[in-house]
């Protein structure tokens, strides 16, 4: 009776041992690789989205900086001209007695 079950036991052991190497359990491997690839894809998409946000922030900051710089220069020039006009007017007023 020992000989009758010995061959099927060896065959079953060989199938269980070599089955994954021969691709017989491909369905689980494909599912694992698919999930792994999905995680990689999600990571890459997150990275790209973060780059896009960073680029947009940089561009917006540069625009605000330049606008503020222009506005500050404009206000400075206007104040300078007004001050010069006021000083010039005060000198003219001081020269003409009433």
C-alpha positions as a printed NumPy array, in Angstrom:
array([[  0.   ,   0.   ,   0.   ],
       [  2.928,   2.306,   0.559],
       [  3.888,   2.14 ,  -3.133],
       [  0.35 ,   2.89 ,  -4.305],
       [  0.286,   6.379,  -2.72 ],
       [  3.957,   7.232,  -3.038],
       [  3.899,   8.391,  -6.696],
       [  0.851,  10.685,  -6.39 ],
       [  2.332,  12.233,  -3.224],
       [  5.595,  12.977,  -5.017],
       [  3.692,  14.371,  -8.   ],
       [  1.558,  16.583,  -5.764],
       [  4.644,  17.837,  -3.943],
       [  6.349,  18.631,  -7.239],
       [  3.296,  20.527,  -8.527],
       [  2.986,  22.544,  -5.336],
       [  6.699,  23.323,  -5.326],
       [  7.21 ,  24.078,  -9.035],
       [  3.736,  25.355,  -9.908],
       [  4.371,  29.045,  -9.221],
       [  7.676,  28.895, -11.142],
       [  5.869,  27.479, -14.171],
       [  3.267,  30.247, -14.111],
       [  0.333,  28.156, -12.937],
       [ -0.533,  30.652, -10.25 ],
       [ -0.364,  33.64 , -12.577],
       [ -3.676,  35.122, -11.464],
       [ -2.361,  36.031,  -8.001],
       [  0.925,  37.342,  -9.421],
       [ -0.918,  39.542, -11.919],
       [ -3.138,  40.92 ,  -9.17 ],
       [ -0.135,  41.663,  -6.966],
       [  1.747,  43.345,  -9.815],
       [ -1.335,  45.291, -10.78 ],
       [ -1.785,  46.631,  -7.255],
       [  1.919,  47.406,  -7.036],
       [  1.835,  49.228, -10.373],
       [ -1.284,  51.134,  -9.318],
       [  0.559,  52.349,  -6.214],
       [  3.547,  53.396,  -8.317],
       [  1.282,  55.242, -10.751],
       [ -0.483,  57.002,  -7.889],
       [  2.888,  58.069,  -6.485],
       [  4.01 ,  59.462,  -9.84 ],
       [  0.734,  61.341, -10.3  ],
       [  1.025,  62.828,  -6.823],
       [  4.592,  63.901,  -7.557],
       [  3.559,  65.55 , -10.825],
       [  0.63 ,  67.3  ,  -9.152],
       [  2.942,  68.668,  -6.454],
       [  5.31 ,  69.958,  -9.146],
       [  2.421,  71.683, -10.918],
       [  1.271,  73.325,  -7.688],
       [  4.808,  74.466,  -6.923],
       [  5.202,  75.909, -10.418],
       [  1.886,  77.77 , -10.148],
       [  2.826,  79.148,  -6.746],
       [  6.173,  80.343,  -8.067],
       [  4.578,  82.098, -11.031],
       [  1.913,  83.725,  -8.852],
       [  4.494,  84.905,  -6.339],
       [  6.642,  86.419,  -9.085],
       [  3.632,  88.23 , -10.53 ],
       [  2.633,  89.658,  -7.148],
       [  6.24 ,  90.683,  -6.413],
       [  6.614,  92.546,  -9.7  ],
       [  3.219,  94.237,  -9.368],
       [  4.057,  95.387,  -5.859],
       [  7.444,  96.631,  -6.998],
       [  5.869,  98.64 ,  -9.846],
       [  3.194, 100.056,  -7.547],
       [  5.768, 101.054,  -4.952],
       [  7.932, 102.811,  -7.565],
       [  4.885, 104.62 ,  -8.954],
       [  3.843, 105.808,  -5.497],
       [  7.404, 106.9  ,  -4.703],
       [  7.687, 108.923,  -7.914],
       [  4.282, 110.523,  -7.36 ],
       [  5.208, 111.437,  -3.789],
       [  8.558, 112.812,  -4.944],
       [  6.896, 114.994,  -7.616],
       [  4.245, 116.231,  -5.199],
       [  6.861, 117.06 ,  -2.586],
       [  8.973, 118.959,  -5.132],
       [  5.889, 120.858,  -6.264],
       [  4.981, 121.717,  -2.689],
       [  8.497, 122.926,  -1.92 ],
       [  8.595, 124.953,  -5.139],
       [  5.177, 126.451,  -4.355],
       [  6.264, 127.313,  -0.839],
       [  9.348, 129.105,  -2.179],
       [  7.222, 131.094,  -4.625],
       [  4.781, 131.993,  -1.858],
       [  7.598, 133.118,   0.417],
       [  8.99 , 135.458,  -2.237],
       [  5.715, 137.345,  -2.783],
       [  4.635, 139.227,   0.311],
       [  0.957, 140.064,   0.624]])
